[in-house]
Amino acid sequence: TREGFGDCQLQVEWMVPKGLKPSGQAGANSGIFLMDLYEVQILQSAGNTTYADGTAGSLYGQHPPLVNPCRPQGEWNVFDILFTAPRFNEDGSLKSPAYCTVLFNGVVVQNHAEIFGRTAHAAPASYAPHAAKLPISIQDHGDALRFRNIWVRPLGN
């Protein structure tokens, strides 16, 4: 997005086209970055094995999904995401962490899960102070994923 968002509700429909040969994190990998910092993982997780906190619906590197409702290639998946942005004190210290609830094809896979900080690969997450509203982005690994019917609405402040 060009516009920044803090607390928000976001819906994203995504699909991995038929015929791809994903292997772990390769071949069908993307993500939704809330505030350009906190990732909800997109991955072909039906019939594709990878590490638990890297599967579709995970808060990448932090929380595996509670269940795997991923549809097969060629079928649309839907994320309904409720996000509460972190709050920082005037001195830059963390006042309250971010939280995320994710419904994946109508199934709760993250239930008000605490986000431990900025998404990082193979490194501990940590917070650094940032603006109250930042853009939402879709990660691009160059894989042939499709997206449609993306909408967002601010919540609260």
C-alpha positions in Angstrom: 0.0 0.0 0.0 1.0 3.6 -0.3 -1.0 4.4 2.8 0.1 3.4 6.2 -1.9 1.2 8.5 -1.7 0.3 12.2 -4.6 -1.7 13.7 -6.5 -3.2 10.8 -8.5 -5.9 9.2 -7.1 -7.3 6.0 -8.4 -9.9 3.6 -6.2 -11.5 0.9 -7.1 -14.2 -1.5 -4.1 -16.1 -3.0 -3.4 -19.2 -5.1 -0.5 -21.3 -6.2 -1.1 -22.2 -9.9 -1.3 -25.9 -10.8 1.9 -27.4 -12.2 4.4 -25.8 -9.9 6.8 -28.1 -8.0 7.3 -26.4 -4.7 10.0 -27.9 -2.4 10.0 -26.5 1.2 10.3 -22.8 1.0 11.2 -22.8 -2.8 8.8 -22.4 -5.6 5.6 -21.2 -4.0 6.6 -18.7 -1.3 5.4 -15.2 -0.4 4.0 -13.4 2.6 1.9 -10.5 3.8 4.0 -7.9 5.6 1.9 -5.9 8.1 3.5 -2.5 8.6 6.3 -3.8 6.3 7.7 -5.6 9.4 5.5 -8.5 10.6 4.9 -11.4 8.2 2.0 -13.8 7.8 3.5 -16.5 5.6 2.1 -17.6 2.3 3.3 -21.0 1.0 2.0 -24.0 -0.8 1.5 -26.1 2.4 -0.7 -28.8 1.0 1.6 -31.7 0.3 4.7 -29.6 0.8 6.9 -30.1 3.9 8.9 -27.3 5.5 9.7 -26.1 9.0 6.6 -25.4 11.2 7.0 -21.7 11.6 7.4 -21.3 7.9 4.2 -22.9 6.7 1.2 -21.0 5.3 -0.6 -19.1 8.0 2.4 -18.9 10.4 3.7 -15.7 11.9 6.9 -16.4 10.1 9.7 -17.5 12.4 7.5 -17.1 15.5 4.3 -19.1 15.6 3.3 -22.1 13.5 -0.3 -22.2 12.5 -2.6 -24.2 14.8 -3.7 -26.3 11.8 -3.0 -26.6 8.1 -6.2 -25.8 6.0 -4.2 -25.0 2.8 -6.0 -25.9 -0.4 -4.3 -27.8 -3.3 -2.6 -25.9 -6.1 -5.1 -24.3 -8.5 -7.5 -23.5 -5.7 -7.9 -20.1 -4.0 -7.0 -19.6 -0.3 -8.2 -16.8 1.8 -6.5 -15.1 4.8 -8.7 -12.9 7.1 -6.2 -11.1 9.3 -6.9 -9.0 12.4 -3.8 -7.0 13.4 -3.1 -4.9 16.5 0.0 -2.8 16.0 2.6 -2.5 18.7 2.7 0.6 20.9 5.9 2.4 22.0 6.6 4.7 24.9 8.0 8.1 24.3 11.5 6.8 25.2 11.2 4.2 22.4 10.7 1.2 24.7 7.9 -1.2 23.9 4.6 -0.3 25.6 2.6 -3.3 24.2 3.5 -5.9 21.5 1.7 -6.5 18.3 -1.0 -9.2 18.1 -2.4 -11.1 15.2 -5.4 -13.3 14.6 -5.5 -15.2 11.3 -8.4 -17.1 9.8 -7.2 -19.3 6.9 -10.0 -20.5 4.7 -12.3 -19.8 7.6 -10.3 -21.7 10.1 -8.5 -20.0 13.0 -4.8 -20.6 12.7 -3.5 -17.8 14.9 -5.6 -16.7 17.8 -4.6 -13.3 19.2 -1.0 -14.5 18.9 1.7 -12.2 20.3 4.2 -11.0 17.8 7.7 -11.0 19.3 9.1 -8.3 17.0 10.1 -7.7 13.4 10.1 -10.8 11.2 13.6 -12.2 10.7 14.9 -15.4 9.1 16.8 -17.7 11.4 17.2 -14.9 14.0 15.3 -13.9 17.1 12.6 -11.3 16.5 13.0 -8.0 18.3 11.2 -4.6 18.3 12.6 -1.2 17.4 10.4 1.9 17.6 8.6 2.9 14.5 5.7 5.0 13.2 2.2 4.1 14.3 1.1 3.5 10.7 3.2 1.9 8.0 2.4 0.3 4.6 1.3 -3.3 4.0 3.3 -5.2 1.4 3.3 -8.5 -0.4 6.6 -10.3 -0.3 8.0 -11.3 -3.7 10.4 -14.2 -4.1 9.7 -14.3 -7.8 7.3 -17.3 -7.5 4.2 -17.5 -9.7 1.6 -16.9 -7.1 -1.7 -15.1 -7.8 -3.6 -12.6 -5.7 -7.1 -11.1 -5.9 -9.7 -9.4 -3.8 -7.4 -7.7 -1.4 -9.0 -5.2 1.0 -8.0 -3.5 4.2 -9.9 -1.4 6.7 -8.4 0.5 9.7 -9.6 -0.5 13.1 -9.7 1.8 16.1 -7.2 4.6 16.1 
